[in-house]
Amino acid sequence: MILNVSGRTDIVAFYTEWFMNRYREGFVDVRNPVYPKMVSRIYFEDVDAILFCTKNPLPIIKYIKEIKKPILFHVTLTPYKKEIESHVPAKGNVIEAIKQLSQVLGKDYVVVRYDPILVSEKYSIAYHKKAFQHLCALLNGSVSKIIVSFLDDYKNVRKNMTVIGARMLTEVDYREIGVSFSKSAKEYGMTVQTCFEEKNLVEYGFIKEDCFSSLLAFQMTGKIFPKWKARKGKLCQCVEMVDIGAYNTCSHFCKYCYANYDEKKVEINRTYHDPTSTLLIGTLQDDDVIKVRKDK
């Protein structure tokens, strides 16, 4: 199986100590987000590769060589200020961390996500074009791919729309972004693509590729994995992964986040985190039903 660490929270940024404890002990427990008394137990001996998704790779860098599994990193790096991303670390520090990861893993296994693109009076198309060009220049030689996505209509986005102030994008906007981003990426030897978007911008120079393709998974593990199930009424072509995170546990507090929708609940949940527990939040209870997960 391929482990997703994590699409539900930023384990790397906030829970690296816990993750390394679980890795060393050899297994991790994960509550089902819909049926919380159901717990999946995952043994690392059954894990073929790990996808780390984070806004801050710094806490885990010193442990990378200890993890004896094929690793792919997705690092989200966006140009927003504190009113949108109140607790994301300084972007310069994140870029330095990306460069360190690239030196250890290789630039094909460290992907930057410029995600999401939100366009507002403050964050105009011109602003994004300049920010993306600058990002490519800073990353020159450290990554081979950048993935972009556009702002989605999540519950948290609607709640924070007064702060976000985003507007709908026009075809002219998509063309400007596509042409400019493609040119900037090419100038620095990188490709740029979208992530599961109706507007994939291939007509403007973007490549059409999956975020974590079956081919890449095969190259990393020598195994063939099924593709992900339907999402948003369409098929995602990425390989199927198993997530070990928990919703409402990320303290970046980004206003556009899909995984957090209640900041007070985040603060409460984090008080139940124990780095020595088998679960990310809380501990096992007597009435929990534990099943070992073994995906092919």
C-alpha positions as CSV (number, residue, x, y, z in Angstrom):
1,M,0.0,0.0,0.0
2,I,1.0,3.6,-0.4
3,L,0.7,5.8,2.8
4,N,-0.6,9.3,2.5
5,V,0.9,11.4,5.3
6,S,-1.5,13.2,5.0
7,G,-4.4,14.8,3.1
8,R,-6.3,15.3,6.4
9,T,-3.8,17.3,8.4
10,D,-0.1,18.4,8.2
11,I,1.5,15.5,10.1
12,V,5.0,16.6,9.1
13,A,4.6,20.1,10.4
14,F,3.0,19.3,13.7
15,Y,3.3,15.6,14.5
16,T,6.6,14.4,13.2
17,E,7.6,13.1,16.6
18,W,4.5,11.0,16.7
19,F,5.0,9.7,13.2
20,M,8.6,8.6,13.9
21,N,7.5,6.9,17.1
22,R,4.9,5.0,15.1
23,Y,7.5,4.1,12.3
24,R,10.0,2.8,14.9
25,E,7.3,0.8,16.7
26,G,6.2,-0.7,13.3
27,F,2.5,0.2,13.1
28,V,0.0,3.0,13.3
29,D,-3.7,3.1,14.2
30,V,-6.2,5.3,12.3
31,R,-9.8,6.1,13.2
32,N,-12.4,5.9,10.5
33,P,-13.5,9.6,10.1
34,V,-17.1,8.4,9.5
35,Y,-17.3,5.5,11.9
36,P,-14.8,6.5,14.7
37,K,-15.1,3.3,16.7
38,M,-13.6,1.5,13.7
39,V,-9.8,1.6,13.7
40,S,-7.5,0.5,11.0
41,R,-4.1,-0.9,12.0
42,I,-1.4,-0.4,9.4
43,Y,1.9,-2.2,9.8
44,F,4.8,-0.4,8.1
45,E,6.1,-3.8,6.7
46,D,3.0,-3.6,4.5
47,V,3.8,-0.1,3.3
48,D,5.4,0.1,-0.2
49,A,5.9,3.9,-0.4
50,I,5.0,7.1,1.5
51,L,3.6,10.3,0.1
52,F,4.3,13.2,2.5
53,C,2.2,16.3,2.1
54,T,3.1,19.4,4.0
55,K,3.6,23.1,4.2
56,N,6.6,22.8,6.4
57,P,9.1,19.9,5.8
58,L,11.6,21.2,8.3
59,P,10.7,19.0,11.3
60,I,11.2,15.7,9.4
61,I,14.3,16.4,7.3
62,K,16.7,15.0,10.0
63,Y,14.8,11.7,10.0
64,I,14.5,11.2,6.2
65,K,17.4,8.8,5.9
66,E,16.0,6.7,8.8
67,I,12.8,6.0,6.8
68,K,13.6,2.9,4.7
69,K,10.7,3.3,2.3
70,P,10.5,5.0,-1.1
71,I,9.4,8.6,-0.5
72,L,7.6,11.3,-2.5
73,F,7.2,14.8,-1.0
74,H,4.5,17.3,-2.0
75,V,5.3,20.7,-0.4
76,T,2.6,23.3,-0.7
77,L,4.1,26.8,-1.2
78,T,1.8,29.7,-1.9
79,P,2.3,33.5,-2.0
80,Y,-0.3,34.6,0.5
81,K,0.1,36.7,3.6
82,K,-0.9,36.1,7.2
83,E,-4.6,37.0,6.8
84,I,-4.9,33.9,4.6
85,E,-2.2,31.7,6.0
86,S,-1.8,32.8,9.6
87,H,0.5,30.1,10.9
88,V,2.5,29.0,7.9
89,P,6.3,29.4,8.5
90,A,8.4,31.9,6.5
91,K,8.4,31.0,2.9
92,G,12.1,31.4,2.6
93,N,12.6,28.7,5.3
94,V,10.3,26.4,3.4
95,I,12.2,26.9,0.2
96,E,15.5,26.0,1.9
97,A,13.9,22.9,3.3
98,I,12.7,21.9,-0.2
99,K,16.3,22.3,-1.4
100,Q,17.6,20.0,1.4
101,L,14.9,17.4,0.6
102,S,15.9,17.5,-3.1
103,Q,19.5,16.8,-2.2
104,V,18.5,13.7,-0.3
105,L,15.7,12.3,-2.4
106,G,16.4,13.8,-5.8
107,K,14.4,16.5,-7.5
108,D,12.0,14.2,-9.2
109,Y,10.7,13.1,-5.8
110,V,10.1,16.6,-4.4
111,V,7.1,18.3,-5.9
112,V,6.0,21.9,-5.2
113,R,2.3,22.6,-5.0
114,Y,1.2,26.2,-5.8
115,D,-2.2,25.4,-4.4
116,P,-4.8,26.9,-4.4
117,I,-4.8,29.8,-6.7
118,L,-7.2,32.4,-5.4
119,V,-7.7,35.6,-7.3
120,S,-8.8,38.8,-5.5
121,E,-8.2,42.5,-5.5
122,K,-5.1,41.9,-3.4
123,Y,-3.9,38.7,-5.1
124,S,-4.5,39.7,-8.7
125,I,-3.5,37.8,-11.8
126,A,-0.5,40.1,-12.1
127,Y,0.5,39.3,-8.5
128,H,0.3,35.5,-9.2
129,K,2.4,35.8,-12.4
130,K,5.1,37.7,-10.6
131,A,5.0,35.4,-7.5
132,F,5.2,32.2,-9.6
133,Q,8.1,33.6,-11.7
134,H,10.0,34.4,-8.5
135,L,9.2,31.0,-7.0
136,C,10.6,29.2,-10.1
137,A,13.7,31.3,-9.9
138,L,14.3,30.4,-6.2
139,L,13.6,26.7,-6.9
140,N,15.8,26.5,-10.0
141,G,17.3,23.0,-10.1
142,S,15.7,21.8,-6.9
143,V,12.4,20.4,-8.3
144,S,11.3,19.2,-11.8
145,K,7.5,19.7,-11.4
146,I,5.1,22.2,-9.9
147,I,1.4,21.4,-9.5
148,V,-1.3,24.1,-9.3
149,S,-4.9,24.0,-8.3
150,F,-7.7,26.6,-8.1
151,L,-9.8,27.6,-5.1
152,D,-12.6,25.2,-4.4
153,D,-16.0,25.8,-2.8
154,Y,-15.3,24.1,0.6
155,K,-17.3,24.8,3.7
156,N,-14.3,26.6,5.2
157,V,-13.9,28.7,2.1
158,R,-17.5,29.9,2.3
159,K,-17.1,30.7,6.0
160,N,-14.0,32.8,5.3
161,M,-14.9,34.4,2.0
162,T,-15.0,37.9,3.6
163,V,-11.3,37.5,4.3
164,I,-10.4,35.6,1.2
165,G,-12.3,38.0,-1.1
166,A,-11.9,35.7,-4.1
167,R,-13.7,36.2,-7.4
168,M,-14.6,33.8,-10.2
169,L,-12.0,33.2,-12.9
170,T,-12.7,34.0,-16.5
171,E,-11.3,32.2,-19.6
172,V,-9.0,35.2,-20.0
173,D,-7.7,34.7,-16.5
174,Y,-7.0,31.0,-17.2
175,R,-5.2,31.9,-20.4
176,E,-3.0,34.5,-18.6
177,I,-2.1,32.1,-15.8
178,G,-1.5,29.2,-18.2
179,V,0.7,31.1,-20.6
180,S,2.7,32.9,-17.9
181,F,3.2,29.9,-15.6
182,S,4.2,27.6,-18.5
183,K,6.8,30.1,-19.6
184,S,8.2,30.6,-16.1
185,A,8.4,26.9,-15.4
186,K,10.1,26.1,-18.8
187,E,12.6,28.9,-18.2
188,Y,13.9,27.1,-15.1
189,G,13.7,23.5,-16.5
190,M,10.4,22.6,-14.8
191,T,7.0,21.4,-15.9
192,V,3.7,22.7,-14.6
193,Q,0.4,20.9,-14.4
194,T,-3.0,21.1,-12.7
195,C,-4.3,18.8,-10.0
196,F,-7.6,17.2,-10.9
197,E,-9.1,20.4,-12.4
198,E,-11.6,20.8,-15.2
199,K,-9.4,23.5,-16.5
200,N,-6.1,21.6,-17.1
201,L,-4.6,24.5,-19.1
202,V,-2.8,22.1,-21.5
203,E,-3.7,24.4,-24.4
204,Y,-1.5,27.0,-22.8
205,G,1.6,24.8,-22.2
206,F,0.7,22.8,-19.0
207,I,1.4,19.1,-19.2
208,K,-1.3,16.6,-18.5
209,E,-0.2,14.3,-15.7
210,D,-1.4,12.8,-12.4
211,C,-0.1,14.0,-9.1
212,F,1.0,10.5,-8.1
213,S,0.7,8.4,-11.3
214,S,0.6,4.6,-11.6
215,L,3.8,4.9,-13.6
216,L,5.6,6.8,-10.8
217,A,4.4,4.4,-8.2
218,F,5.7,1.5,-10.3
219,Q,9.0,3.2,-10.7
220,M,9.3,3.7,-6.9
221,T,8.0,0.3,-5.8
222,G,8.0,-2.2,-8.8
223,K,4.3,-2.8,-8.1
224,I,1.1,-1.9,-9.9
225,F,-1.5,-0.1,-7.8
226,P,-5.2,0.6,-8.5
227,K,-6.3,4.1,-9.2
228,W,-8.2,6.3,-6.8
229,K,-12.0,6.1,-6.5
230,A,-14.4,8.6,-8.0
231,R,-14.1,12.2,-6.6
232,K,-16.3,15.2,-7.4
233,G,-18.2,12.9,-9.8
234,K,-15.1,12.2,-11.9
235,L,-12.3,9.7,-11.7
236,C,-9.0,10.8,-10.2
237,Q,-6.2,9.0,-12.0
238,C,-3.8,9.0,-9.1
239,V,-2.9,5.7,-7.4
240,E,-5.0,4.7,-4.4
241,M,-3.5,5.7,-1.1
242,V,-4.3,5.1,2.6
243,D,-4.5,8.3,4.8
244,I,-3.3,8.2,8.4
245,G,-4.3,11.7,9.4
246,A,-7.3,13.2,11.2
247,Y,-9.5,16.2,10.2
248,N,-9.6,19.4,12.3
249,T,-6.1,18.9,13.7
250,C,-3.9,21.3,11.6
251,S,-2.7,24.5,13.2
252,H,-1.7,26.3,10.1
253,F,-5.3,27.7,10.1
254,C,-5.3,28.5,6.3
255,K,-8.6,30.2,5.4
256,Y,-9.0,28.1,2.3
257,C,-8.5,24.7,4.0
258,Y,-10.7,21.7,3.2
259,A,-9.5,19.6,6.2
260,N,-10.2,22.1,8.9
261,Y,-13.7,23.6,9.3
262,D,-13.7,24.5,13.1
263,E,-10.7,26.2,14.6
264,K,-11.9,25.8,18.1
265,K,-12.2,22.1,17.5
266,V,-8.6,22.0,16.2
267,E,-7.4,23.5,19.4
268,I,-9.4,21.0,21.5
269,N,-8.3,18.0,19.4
270,R,-4.7,19.0,19.7
271,T,-4.9,18.8,23.5
272,Y,-5.7,15.1,23.0
273,H,-2.6,14.5,21.0
274,D,0.0,12.2,22.7
275,P,3.2,11.5,20.8
276,T,3.4,8.1,22.3
277,S,-0.2,7.0,21.4
278,T,-0.8,4.7,18.5
279,L,-3.5,7.2,17.3
280,L,-2.8,10.7,16.1
281,I,-5.5,12.1,18.4
282,G,-6.5,10.4,21.6
283,T,-5.9,6.8,22.6
284,L,-7.5,3.4,22.0
285,Q,-10.7,2.6,23.9
286,D,-11.9,-0.7,25.1
287,D,-14.8,-0.7,22.7
288,D,-12.8,0.2,19.6
289,V,-12.8,-2.4,16.8
290,I,-9.3,-2.8,15.4
291,K,-8.8,-4.4,12.0
292,V,-5.5,-4.8,10.3
293,R,-5.4,-3.2,6.9
294,K,-3.6,-5.0,4.1
295,D,-4.1,-3.4,0.7
296,K,-2.5,-5.0,-2.3
